[in-house]
Amino acid sequence: FGSFTIFLDRPFTVGDIVSIGSITGVVERVGFRSTRLRTFDKSLVTVPNKKMVDAELDNLGMRPVRRSKFTIGLTYDTSQEKIKNIVKDIQNMIDKHPMTNEDGRVRFMDFGASSLDIMVVFYVKSSDWDDFINTKEDINYKIIDIIEQHKSSFAFPSRSIYIENSDNHKQTKL
């Protein structure tokens, strides 16, 4: 029954990237009893067609876009004006990038433990993995340029320790 469903409904074809359960890979062969997937670790996994039909199947190759979402952290000495300008410039850069659509969002989201956190979300107008990683790399370099242009810095995890002097109740920052 699973094989008939695959051959009639065609939820995927050879060459599609699919995710089924904990397995993600490229469909290499669709047989009468099973489907072979090549994982990104280059393993060959054979999945019974019954399982391919019964489980939730995500055909990643059918997506018109690929989403990237990450957070960048700025140091706490970054002024409110700089944050607003950085957010605006990153948003403009993403909106104008030839490989992204205009659904991207850049927002100052959180006061992190060690950083002022800016959320960056954008969609690459291709389902191709190489297009996705090349676009992401290009945008990352441009973000670095924007942060440097505004004379700001990326934060890294840090802690401030205050020691109280009980004699005169003064705090010393280390």
Backbone as JSON Lines, residues from 0, in Angstrom:
{"i":0,"aa":"F","n":[0.82,-1.19,0.0],"ca":[0.0,0.0,0.0],"c":[0.86,1.26,0.0]}
{"i":1,"aa":"G","n":[1.94,1.25,0.8],"ca":[2.84,2.4,0.86],"c":[3.45,2.71,-0.48]}
{"i":2,"aa":"S","n":[3.83,1.67,-1.22],"ca":[4.44,1.86,-2.54],"c":[3.46,2.49,-3.51]}
{"i":3,"aa":"F","n":[2.19,2.02,-3.48],"ca":[1.19,2.6,-4.38],"c":[0.98,4.08,-4.09]}
{"i":4,"aa":"T","n":[0.96,4.42,-2.81],"ca":[0.78,5.82,-2.42],"c":[1.93,6.67,-2.94]}
{"i":5,"aa":"I","n":[3.16,6.17,-2.8],"ca":[4.33,6.91,-3.27],"c":[4.29,7.08,-4.79]}
{"i":6,"aa":"F","n":[3.94,6.02,-5.5],"ca":[3.93,6.1,-6.96],"c":[2.76,6.92,-7.49]}
{"i":7,"aa":"L","n":[1.62,6.93,-6.79],"ca":[0.45,7.68,-7.26],"c":[0.49,9.15,-6.8]}
{"i":8,"aa":"D","n":[0.75,9.37,-5.52],"ca":[0.75,10.73,-4.98],"c":[2.03,11.51,-5.29]}
{"i":9,"aa":"R","n":[3.12,10.81,-5.46],"ca":[4.43,11.41,-5.72],"c":[4.79,12.51,-4.72]}
{"i":10,"aa":"P","n":[4.81,12.18,-3.42],"ca":[5.16,13.2,-2.42],"c":[6.64,13.6,-2.51]}
{"i":11,"aa":"F","n":[7.43,12.81,-3.23],"ca":[8.84,13.12,-3.45],"c":[9.31,12.35,-4.67]}
{"i":12,"aa":"T","n":[10.42,12.79,-5.24],"ca":[11.02,12.1,-6.38],"c":[12.52,11.99,-6.13]}
{"i":13,"aa":"V","n":[13.18,11.22,-6.96],"ca":[14.63,11.08,-6.86],"c":[15.26,12.47,-6.99]}
{"i":14,"aa":"G","n":[16.17,12.77,-6.06],"ca":[16.85,14.06,-6.06],"c":[16.3,15.03,-5.03]}
{"i":15,"aa":"D","n":[15.08,14.78,-4.52],"ca":[14.49,15.66,-3.5],"c":[15.2,15.46,-2.16]}
{"i":16,"aa":"I","n":[15.27,16.52,-1.38],"ca":[15.76,16.44,-0.01],"c":[14.53,16.28,0.88]}
{"i":17,"aa":"V","n":[14.5,15.18,1.65],"ca":[13.35,14.92,2.5],"c":[13.8,14.68,3.94]}
{"i":18,"aa":"S","n":[12.89,14.94,4.84],"ca":[13.11,14.66,6.25],"c":[11.97,13.8,6.72]}
{"i":19,"aa":"I","n":[12.31,12.63,7.25],"ca":[11.31,11.69,7.75],"c":[11.79,11.21,9.11]}
{"i":20,"aa":"G","n":[11.06,11.55,10.15],"ca":[11.51,11.23,11.5],"c":[12.82,11.92,11.79]}
{"i":21,"aa":"S","n":[13.81,11.16,12.19],"ca":[15.12,11.75,12.51],"c":[16.09,11.68,11.33]}
{"i":22,"aa":"I","n":[15.61,11.27,10.16],"ca":[16.47,11.09,8.99],"c":[16.21,12.2,7.98]}
{"i":23,"aa":"T","n":[17.29,12.84,7.55],"ca":[17.21,13.84,6.48],"c":[18.23,13.47,5.43]}
{"i":24,"aa":"G","n":[17.79,13.46,4.18],"ca":[18.72,13.12,3.12],"c":[18.12,13.31,1.75]}
{"i":25,"aa":"V","n":[18.92,12.98,0.74],"ca":[18.52,13.11,-0.66],"c":[17.99,11.76,-1.12]}
{"i":26,"aa":"V","n":[16.83,11.76,-1.75],"ca":[16.24,10.52,-2.27],"c":[17.11,10.05,-3.44]}
{"i":27,"aa":"E","n":[17.68,8.85,-3.3],"ca":[18.51,8.28,-4.37],"c":[17.75,7.27,-5.22]}
{"i":28,"aa":"R","n":[16.84,6.53,-4.57],"ca":[16.12,5.51,-5.31],"c":[14.78,5.27,-4.64]}
{"i":29,"aa":"V","n":[13.75,5.15,-5.45],"ca":[12.43,4.79,-4.94],"c":[12.09,3.43,-5.53]}
{"i":30,"aa":"G","n":[12.05,2.43,-4.67],"ca":[11.74,1.08,-5.11],"c":[10.32,0.69,-4.75]}
{"i":31,"aa":"F","n":[9.96,-0.54,-5.11],"ca":[8.62,-1.01,-4.82],"c":[8.4,-1.2,-3.32]}
{"i":32,"aa":"R","n":[9.43,-1.65,-2.6],"ca":[9.28,-1.92,-1.16],"c":[9.93,-0.87,-0.27]}
{"i":33,"aa":"S","n":[10.95,-0.15,-0.78],"ca":[11.67,0.79,0.07],"c":[12.21,1.97,-0.74]}
{"i":34,"aa":"T","n":[12.63,2.97,0.01],"ca":[13.22,4.18,-0.57],"c":[14.6,4.35,0.06]}
{"i":35,"aa":"R","n":[15.58,4.7,-0.77],"ca":[16.94,4.91,-0.27],"c":[17.25,6.4,-0.22]}
{"i":36,"aa":"L","n":[17.74,6.8,0.97],"ca":[18.13,8.19,1.2],"c":[19.62,8.27,1.47]}
{"i":37,"aa":"R","n":[20.29,9.25,0.89],"ca":[21.69,9.52,1.18],"c":[21.71,10.71,2.15]}
{"i":38,"aa":"T","n":[22.16,10.46,3.39],"ca":[22.18,11.53,4.39],"c":[23.32,12.49,4.09]}
{"i":39,"aa":"F","n":[23.31,13.62,4.78],"ca":[24.37,14.6,4.59],"c":[25.7,14.14,5.17]}
{"i":40,"aa":"D","n":[25.65,13.07,5.98],"ca":[26.88,12.42,6.48],"c":[27.35,11.35,5.5]}
{"i":41,"aa":"K","n":[26.67,11.24,4.36],"ca":[26.99,10.31,3.28],"c":[26.61,8.87,3.59]}
{"i":42,"aa":"S","n":[25.8,8.64,4.63],"ca":[25.28,7.3,4.91],"c":[24.14,7.01,3.95]}
{"i":43,"aa":"L","n":[23.96,5.75,3.63],"ca":[22.84,5.33,2.8],"c":[21.83,4.66,3.72]}
{"i":44,"aa":"V","n":[20.62,5.22,3.8],"ca":[19.59,4.71,4.68],"c":[18.44,4.19,3.83]}
{"i":45,"aa":"T","n":[18.02,2.98,4.11],"ca":[16.89,2.38,3.41],"c":[15.69,2.44,4.34]}
{"i":46,"aa":"V","n":[14.62,3.06,3.85],"ca":[13.41,3.24,4.65],"c":[12.27,2.49,3.96]}
{"i":47,"aa":"P","n":[11.57,1.62,4.69],"ca":[10.42,0.93,4.08],"c":[9.38,1.96,3.63]}
{"i":48,"aa":"N","n":[8.79,1.72,2.47],"ca":[7.81,2.67,1.93],"c":[6.61,2.85,2.86]}
{"i":49,"aa":"K","n":[6.25,1.81,3.62],"ca":[5.16,1.95,4.58],"c":[5.49,3.04,5.58]}
{"i":50,"aa":"K","n":[6.73,3.08,6.03],"ca":[7.15,4.1,6.99],"c":[7.19,5.48,6.33]}
{"i":51,"aa":"M","n":[7.56,5.54,5.05],"ca":[7.59,6.8,4.33],"c":[6.2,7.41,4.21]}
{"i":52,"aa":"V","n":[5.19,6.56,4.14],"ca":[3.82,7.04,3.99],"c":[3.18,7.3,5.35]}
{"i":53,"aa":"D","n":[3.47,6.46,6.34],"ca":[2.83,6.58,7.65],"c":[3.39,7.74,8.48]}
{"i":54,"aa":"A","n":[4.65,8.06,8.3],"ca":[5.28,9.11,9.1],"c":[5.07,10.48,8.45]}
{"i":55,"aa":"E","n":[5.29,11.52,9.25],"ca":[5.25,12.87,8.71],"c":[6.48,13.08,7.84]}
{"i":56,"aa":"L","n":[6.25,13.44,6.6],"ca":[7.33,13.6,5.65],"c":[7.42,15.07,5.25]}
{"i":57,"aa":"D","n":[8.6,15.65,5.38],"ca":[8.83,17.03,4.98],"c":[9.71,17.02,3.73]}
{"i":58,"aa":"N","n":[9.15,17.42,2.6],"ca":[9.92,17.48,1.36],"c":[10.57,18.86,1.3]}
{"i":59,"aa":"L","n":[11.8,18.93,1.77],"ca":[12.51,20.2,1.86],"c":[12.8,20.79,0.49]}
{"i":60,"aa":"G","n":[12.88,19.94,-0.51],"ca":[13.14,20.41,-1.86],"c":[11.95,21.13,-2.47]}
{"i":61,"aa":"M","n":[10.78,21.0,-1.88],"ca":[9.59,21.65,-2.41],"c":[9.4,23.06,-1.86]}
{"i":62,"aa":"R","n":[10.25,23.45,-0.92],"ca":[10.14,24.8,-0.37],"c":[10.63,25.81,-1.39]}
{"i":63,"aa":"P","n":[9.91,26.91,-1.56],"ca":[10.39,27.93,-2.49],"c":[11.52,28.78,-1.89]}
{"i":64,"aa":"V","n":[11.65,28.75,-0.57],"ca":[12.67,29.55,0.12],"c":[13.28,28.72,1.25]}
{"i":65,"aa":"R","n":[14.42,29.19,1.74],"ca":[15.04,28.61,2.94],"c":[15.21,29.73,3.95]}
{"i":66,"aa":"R","n":[14.88,29.46,5.2],"ca":[14.92,30.47,6.25],"c":[16.22,30.39,7.04]}
{"i":67,"aa":"S","n":[16.73,31.55,7.39],"ca":[17.85,31.65,8.32],"c":[17.42,32.54,9.47]}
{"i":68,"aa":"K","n":[17.66,32.08,10.68],"ca":[17.32,32.86,11.88],"c":[18.46,32.73,12.86]}
{"i":69,"aa":"F","n":[18.96,33.87,13.32],"ca":[20.02,33.86,14.31],"c":[20.0,35.16,15.1]}
{"i":70,"aa":"T","n":[20.8,35.21,16.14],"ca":[20.89,36.39,16.99],"c":[22.32,36.89,16.96]}
{"i":71,"aa":"I","n":[22.46,38.21,16.86],"ca":[23.78,38.81,17.03],"c":[23.74,39.62,18.32]}
{"i":72,"aa":"G","n":[24.81,39.58,19.06],"ca":[24.88,40.29,20.32],"c":[25.87,41.44,20.25]}
{"i":73,"aa":"L","n":[25.41,42.62,20.64],"ca":[26.28,43.79,20.69],"c":[26.67,44.05,22.13]}
{"i":74,"aa":"T","n":[27.79,44.71,22.31],"ca":[28.25,45.02,23.67],"c":[27.28,45.99,24.33]}
{"i":75,"aa":"Y","n":[27.24,45.95,25.66],"ca":[26.31,46.78,26.41],"c":[26.65,48.27,26.35]}
{"i":76,"aa":"D","n":[27.84,48.62,25.88],"ca":[28.16,50.04,25.75],"c":[27.69,50.63,24.43]}
{"i":77,"aa":"T","n":[26.95,49.87,23.62],"ca":[26.39,50.36,22.37],"c":[25.19,51.25,22.69]}
{"i":78,"aa":"S","n":[25.2,52.47,22.16],"ca":[24.13,53.42,22.44],"c":[22.84,53.02,21.74]}
{"i":79,"aa":"Q","n":[21.74,53.55,22.25],"ca":[20.43,53.28,21.66],"c":[20.4,53.76,20.2]}
{"i":80,"aa":"E","n":[20.97,54.9,19.92],"ca":[21.0,55.43,18.56],"c":[21.76,54.5,17.62]}
{"i":81,"aa":"K","n":[22.91,53.99,18.08],"ca":[23.68,53.05,17.26],"c":[22.89,51.77,17.0]}
{"i":82,"aa":"I","n":[22.22,51.27,18.03],"ca":[21.43,50.04,17.85],"c":[20.36,50.27,16.79]}
{"i":83,"aa":"K","n":[19.65,51.38,16.88],"ca":[18.6,51.68,15.9],"c":[19.17,51.75,14.49]}
{"i":84,"aa":"N","n":[20.32,52.39,14.33],"ca":[20.94,52.52,13.01],"c":[21.46,51.18,12.49]}
{"i":85,"aa":"I","n":[22.02,50.38,13.38],"ca":[22.51,49.05,12.99],"c":[21.34,48.19,12.53]}
{"i":86,"aa":"V","n":[20.26,48.18,13.3],"ca":[19.07,47.4,12.94],"c":[18.54,47.87,11.59]}
{"i":87,"aa":"K","n":[18.44,49.17,11.4],"ca":[17.92,49.72,10.14],"c":[18.82,49.35,8.97]}
{"i":88,"aa":"D","n":[20.13,49.46,9.13],"ca":[21.06,49.15,8.04],"c":[21.07,47.66,7.69]}
{"i":89,"aa":"I","n":[21.0,46.79,8.7],"ca":[20.94,45.35,8.42],"c":[19.63,45.02,7.71]}
{"i":90,"aa":"Q","n":[18.52,45.61,8.17],"ca":[17.23,45.37,7.53],"c":[17.27,45.81,6.07]}
{"i":91,"aa":"N","n":[17.82,47.0,5.79],"ca":[17.92,47.49,4.41],"c":[18.79,46.59,3.55]}
{"i":92,"aa":"M","n":[19.9,46.15,4.11],"ca":[20.8,45.27,3.36],"c":[20.11,43.96,3.0]}
{"i":93,"aa":"I","n":[19.39,43.37,3.96],"ca":[18.68,42.11,3.7],"c":[17.57,42.32,2.67]}
{"i":94,"aa":"D","n":[16.82,43.42,2.8],"ca":[15.73,43.7,1.86],"c":[16.24,43.87,0.43]}
{"i":95,"aa":"K","n":[17.43,44.44,0.28],"ca":[17.98,44.73,-1.05],"c":[18.84,43.6,-1.62]}
{"i":96,"aa":"H","n":[19.14,42.6,-0.8],"ca":[20.0,41.52,-1.26],"c":[19.31,40.77,-2.4]}
{"i":97,"aa":"P","n":[20.01,40.49,-3.5],"ca":[19.36,39.84,-4.64],"c":[18.86,38.42,-4.38]}
{"i":98,"aa":"M","n":[19.36,37.76,-3.34],"ca":[18.96,36.37,-3.08],"c":[17.93,36.24,-1.96]}
{"i":99,"aa":"T","n":[17.44,37.37,-1.4],"ca":[16.44,37.28,-0.34],"c":[15.13,37.9,-0.8]}
{"i":100,"aa":"N","n":[14.04,37.45,-0.17],"ca":[12.76,38.12,-0.42],"c":[12.6,39.22,0.62]}
{"i":101,"aa":"E","n":[11.48,39.89,0.62],"ca":[11.3,41.01,1.55],"c":[10.55,40.63,2.82]}
{"i":102,"aa":"D","n":[10.59,39.35,3.18],"ca":[9.94,38.91,4.4],"c":[10.89,38.88,5.6]}
{"i":103,"aa":"G","n":[12.13,39.29,5.41],"ca":[13.1,39.27,6.49],"c":[12.77,40.29,7.57]}
{"i":104,"aa":"R","n":[13.21,40.01,8.77],"ca":[12.98,40.91,9.9],"c":[14.26,41.02,10.72]}
{"i":105,"aa":"V","n":[14.57,42.26,11.11],"ca":[15.71,42.52,11.99],"c":[15.16,43.38,13.12]}
{"i":106,"aa":"R","n":[15.3,42.91,14.36],"ca":[14.74,43.62,15.49],"c":[15.66,43.5,16.71]}
{"i":107,"aa":"F","n":[15.72,44.59,17.49],"ca":[16.38,44.55,18.8],"c":[15.42,43.81,19.72]}
{"i":108,"aa":"M","n":[15.81,42.62,20.17],"ca":[14.87,41.73,20.85],"c":[15.08,41.58,22.36]}
{"i":109,"aa":"D","n":[16.32,41.5,22.82],"ca":[16.52,41.11,24.2],"c":[17.71,41.81,24.84]}
{"i":110,"aa":"F","n":[17.64,41.88,26.15],"ca":[18.78,42.26,26.97],"c":[19.37,40.95,27.47]}
{"i":111,"aa":"G","n":[20.38,40.45,26.78],"ca":[20.98,39.17,27.15],"c":[21.88,39.3,28.35]}
{"i":112,"aa":"A","n":[22.36,38.17,28.84],"ca":[23.25,38.16,30.0],"c":[24.55,38.92,29.72]}
{"i":113,"aa":"S","n":[25.02,38.87,28.48],"ca":[26.28,39.52,28.14],"c":[26.18,40.42,26.92]}
{"i":114,"aa":"S","n":[24.97,40.6,26.4],"ca":[24.87,41.34,25.14],"c":[23.48,41.94,24.94]}
{"i":115,"aa":"L","n":[23.42,42.93,24.06],"ca":[22.17,43.48,23.57],"c":[21.86,42.69,22.3]}
{"i":116,"aa":"D","n":[20.79,41.92,22.31],"ca":[20.56,40.91,21.28],"c":[19.64,41.41,20.16]}
{"i":117,"aa":"I","n":[20.13,41.24,18.93],"ca":[19.38,41.6,17.73],"c":[19.05,40.31,16.99]}
{"i":118,"aa":"M","n":[17.76,40.11,16.73],"ca":[17.31,38.95,15.97],"c":[17.38,39.28,14.48]}
{"i":119,"aa":"V","n":[17.92,38.33,13.71],"ca":[18.0,38.48,12.26],"c":[17.31,37.26,11.64]}
{"i":120,"aa":"V","n":[16.28,37.53,10.81],"ca":[15.57,36.47,10.1],"c":[15.49,36.88,8.64]}
{"i":121,"aa":"F","n":[15.86,35.98,7.75],"ca":[15.69,36.25,6.32],"c":[15.43,34.96,5.58]}
{"i":122,"aa":"Y","n":[14.9,35.09,4.35],"ca":[14.54,33.95,3.53],"c":[15.3,34.03,2.21]}
{"i":123,"aa":"V","n":[16.04,32.97,1.9],"ca":[16.78,32.89,0.65],"c":[15.84,32.35,-0.42]}
{"i":124,"aa":"K","n":[15.81,33.02,-1.56],"ca":[14.87,32.67,-2.65],"c":[15.35,31.47,-3.45]}
{"i":125,"aa":"S","n":[15.67,30.41,-2.77],"ca":[16.1,29.17,-3.42],"c":[16.05,28.06,-2.39]}
{"i":126,"aa":"S","n":[15.75,26.86,-2.83],"ca":[15.8,25.72,-1.92],"c":[17.16,25.01,-2.01]}
{"i":127,"aa":"D","n":[18.02,25.48,-2.92],"ca":[19.33,24.87,-3.12],"c":[20.26,25.17,-1.93]}
{"i":128,"aa":"W","n":[20.89,24.14,-1.4],"ca":[21.77,24.27,-0.24],"c":[22.93,25.22,-0.51]}
{"i":129,"aa":"D","n":[23.58,25.12,-1.65],"ca":[24.72,26.0,-1.96],"c":[24.28,27.45,-2.05]}
{"i":130,"aa":"D","n":[23.13,27.72,-2.66],"ca":[22.62,29.1,-2.69],"c":[22.4,29.61,-1.28]}
{"i":131,"aa":"F","n":[21.85,28.75,-0.43],"ca":[21.56,29.14,0.95],"c":[22.83,29.48,1.71]}
{"i":132,"aa":"I","n":[23.82,28.59,1.7],"ca":[25.02,28.85,2.51],"c":[25.86,30.0,1.93]}
{"i":133,"aa":"N","n":[25.86,30.14,0.61],"ca":[26.59,31.26,0.01],"c":[25.93,32.6,0.34]}
{"i":134,"aa":"T","n":[24.61,32.64,0.32],"ca":[23.89,33.86,0.68],"c":[24.09,34.18,2.14]}
{"i":135,"aa":"K","n":[24.0,33.17,2.99],"ca":[24.18,33.39,4.42],"c":[25.58,33.93,4.71]}
{"i":136,"aa":"E","n":[26.58,33.36,4.07],"ca":[27.94,33.85,4.27],"c":[28.07,35.31,3.82]}
{"i":137,"aa":"D","n":[27.52,35.64,2.67],"ca":[27.58,37.01,2.17],"c":[26.91,37.98,3.13]}
{"i":138,"aa":"I","n":[25.74,37.61,3.63],"ca":[25.03,38.47,4.59],"c":[25.82,38.6,5.88]}
{"i":139,"aa":"N","n":[26.43,37.52,6.35],"ca":[27.23,37.6,7.58],"c":[28.39,38.57,7.43]}
{"i":140,"aa":"Y","n":[29.09,38.52,6.29],"ca":[30.18,39.47,6.06],"c":[29.66,40.91,6.03]}
{"i":141,"aa":"K","n":[28.52,41.11,5.41],"ca":[27.95,42.46,5.35],"c":[27.52,42.95,6.73]}
{"i":142,"aa":"I","n":[27.03,42.04,7.57],"ca":[26.68,42.41,8.95],"c":[27.93,42.86,9.7]}
{"i":143,"aa":"I","n":[29.02,42.14,9.53],"ca":[30.29,42.54,10.18],"c":[30.66,43.95,9.73]}
{"i":144,"aa":"D","n":[30.55,44.22,8.42],"ca":[30.86,45.56,7.9],"c":[29.97,46.63,8.53]}
{"i":145,"aa":"I","n":[28.69,46.34,8.66],"ca":[27.75,47.31,9.25],"c":[28.1,47.6,10.7]}
{"i":146,"aa":"I","n":[28.4,46.55,11.47],"ca":[28.77,46.73,12.88],"c":[30.03,47.59,12.98]}
{"i":147,"aa":"E","n":[31.02,47.31,12.12],"ca":[32.26,48.09,12.13],"c":[32.03,49.53,11.7]}
{"i":148,"aa":"Q","n":[31.18,49.75,10.69],"ca":[30.89,51.11,10.23],"c":[30.28,51.96,11.34]}
{"i":149,"aa":"H","n":[29.51,51.34,12.21],"ca":[28.89,52.06,13.31],"c":[29.77,52.08,14.57]}
{"i":150,"aa":"K","n":[30.99,51.62,14.41],"ca":[31.96,51.61,15.51],"c":[31.39,50.94,16.76]}
{"i":151,"aa":"S","n":[30.77,49.8,16.52],"ca":[30.26,48.99,17.61],"c":[31.02,47.67,17.6]}
{"i":152,"aa":"S","n":[30.71,46.8,18.57],"ca":[31.42,45.52,18.69],"c":[30.45,44.4,19.02]}
{"i":153,"aa":"F","n":[30.83,43.21,18.59],"ca":[30.09,42.02,18.98],"c":[30.46,41.68,20.43]}
{"i":154,"aa":"A","n":[29.46,41.24,21.16],"ca":[29.69,40.86,22.56],"c":[30.12,39.41,22.64]}
{"i":155,"aa":"F","n":[30.75,39.09,23.71],"ca":[31.08,37.7,24.01],"c":[30.69,37.46,25.45]}
{"i":156,"aa":"P","n":[30.45,36.22,25.82],"ca":[30.03,35.96,27.2],"c":[31.04,36.5,28.2]}
{"i":157,"aa":"S","n":[30.53,37.26,29.14],"ca":[31.41,37.84,30.16],"c":[30.63,38.03,31.45]}
{"i":158,"aa":"R","n":[31.35,38.27,32.51],"ca":[30.75,38.52,33.81],"c":[31.52,39.66,34.48]}
{"i":159,"aa":"S","n":[30.78,40.49,35.19],"ca":[31.39,41.53,36.03],"c":[31.27,41.06,37.47]}
{"i":160,"aa":"I","n":[32.34,41.15,38.2],"ca":[32.35,40.72,39.59],"c":[32.61,41.94,40.46]}
{"i":161,"aa":"Y","n":[31.75,42.15,41.44],"ca":[31.9,43.27,42.36],"c":[32.26,42.71,43.73]}
{"i":162,"aa":"I","n":[33.29,43.28,44.33],"ca":[33.71,42.85,45.67],"c":[33.43,44.0,46.61]}
{"i":163,"aa":"E","n":[32.71,43.69,47.65],"ca":[32.38,44.74,48.61],"c":[33.42,44.77,49.7]}
{"i":164,"aa":"N","n":[33.91,45.96,49.99],"ca":[34.86,46.17,51.07],"c":[34.04,46.51,52.31]}
{"i":165,"aa":"S","n":[34.02,45.63,53.3],"ca":[33.16,45.82,54.46],"c":[33.61,46.98,55.34]}
{"i":166,"aa":"D","n":[34.88,47.45,55.24],"ca":[35.35,48.56,56.06],"c":[34.67,49.87,55.7]}
{"i":167,"aa":"N","n":[34.6,50.16,54.4],"ca":[34.0,51.45,54.03],"c":[32.85,51.29,53.04]}
{"i":168,"aa":"H","n":[32.36,50.08,52.87],"ca":[31.2,49.76,52.05],"c":[31.33,50.26,50.61]}
{"i":169,"aa":"K","n":[32.52,50.19,50.09],"ca":[32.73,50.54,48.69],"c":[32.78,49.26,47.86]}
{"i":170,"aa":"Q","n":[32.32,49.38,46.63],"ca":[32.37,48.24,45.72],"c":[33.52,48.47,44.75]}
{"i":171,"aa":"T","n":[34.21,47.4,44.46],"ca":[35.29,47.45,43.48],"c":[34.91,46.51,42.34]}
{"i":172,"aa":"K","n":[34.97,47.02,41.13],"ca":[34.67,46.19,39.96],"c":[35.93,45.55,39.46]}
{"i":173,"aa":"L","n":[35.89,44.24,39.23],"ca":[37.04,43.53,38.66],"c":[36.83,43.32,37.2]}
